[in-house]
Amino acid sequence: MKTRRTFLALGLASGAGMLLAPARHALAHGEAAHAARRAGPIVREQQDWGIAGEARAVRRTIAITLSDDMRFTPDHIEVRRGETVRFTHRNVGKVMHEMVIGTPAALAEHAALMEKFPEMEHEEPWMAHVAPGGTGELVWQFNRAGTFEFACLIPGHYQAGMRGSIVVRP
């Protein structure tokens, strides 16, 4: 039986445990991969920055624009602890972009890993990959207060400043 993705454990610790990376990154960035992820079951695993949300619990949608000037609009978001948010993404650029939510340390670690392994494939509920001119979405429940970030971890994008902040108020 063929699974949707084959993981290669890289043995790097992350805030949530072992960081796993599939063999190729580029394939996960296509619309077909995004559709396959939406169609499959979402694993609800607690992260330092929250947990995968359930669509029926969404009370607010936040539209995010991703652009080739390596910016998100908006780049600062405030939510309440316990809130489940649907992020919709529109890539107005000509290159692939993504939105990955995490702690500053987890995102920096993942960005460094992406620099070393640019073909790494990854699909997690806290990530949305958006093809040029395309759209995407993710649903996330912010069940822990704090300040978190979101970023595009495609090599060069994070380093160029493609990131934003999320403040989760108690």
C-alpha positions, -999 to 999 in steps of 0.1 A, spaced: 0 0 0 14 34 -10 11 62 15 5 98 5 41 107 16 72 89 27 91 105 55 128 105 61 137 111 98 165 136 99 170 132 136 167 169 145 148 178 176 120 204 173 97 220 199 72 192 192 95 163 191 113 147 161 113 168 129 104 146 100 110 155 64 98 137 33 122 131 4 112 159 -19 98 194 -11 87 205 -46 59 180 -51 41 191 -19 39 226 -34 16 218 -62 -22 222 -62 -27 184 -65 -7 178 -33 -26 205 -16 -59 190 -27 -48 155 -15 -39 170 19 -74 186 22 -90 153 12 -71 132 37 -76 131 75 -59 159 94 -38 147 124 -46 168 154 -13 169 173 -7 195 199 21 220 190 35 248 211 16 272 189 -18 254 189 -35 224 172 -51 217 139 -86 232 139 -119 218 129 -138 236 102 -170 235 121 -154 255 149 -142 284 127 -157 317 138 -134 340 118 -116 340 85 -84 359 79 -74 366 43 -36 366 37 -19 378 5 15 363 -4 36 383 -28 70 382 -46 82 413 -27 86 386 1 58 400 23 25 388 38 -4 411 40 -13 414 68 19 406 86 5 410 121 -25 391 135 -42 391 169 -64 363 181 -79 351 214 -68 319 231 -92 291 221 -101 308 188 -102 286 157 -93 306 126 -95 299 89 -66 315 70 -72 319 33 -42 325 11 -39 342 -23 -5 341 -40 -3 372 -62 32 364 -73 49 344 -100 68 320 -76 57 294 -50 50 307 -15 39 291 17 26 301 51 40 280 80 29 288 116 53 281 145 75 295 173 103 317 162 128 289 171 109 262 152 106 284 121 143 293 122 153 257 126 130 246 97 142 275 75 179 263 81 168 228 72 152 240 40 184 258 30 203 224 34 176 203 17 157 226 -7 139 196 -23 124 186 11 87 179 9 65 186 39 28 187 46 15 195 81 -17 211 93 1 243 102 13 248 67 -2 260 34 16 259 1 3 282 -26 12 280 -62 18 312 -83 -16 328 -89 -32 302 -67 -51 300 -34 -50 279 -3 -62 277 32 -55 263 67 -76 260 98 -58 264 131 -69 265 167 -49 288 189 -53 271 223 -21 285 239 -15 322 247 18 338 235 35 354 205 41 331 175 52 337 139 43 327 104 67 326 76 75 314 41 103 288 45 111 284 8 149 290 6 156 327 4 121 338 13 124 336 50 159 352 48 144 381 28 119 388 56 88 369 45 74 365 80 47 378 103 36 377 139 6 362 156 -3 374 192 -26 350 210 -43 369 239 -56 350 270 
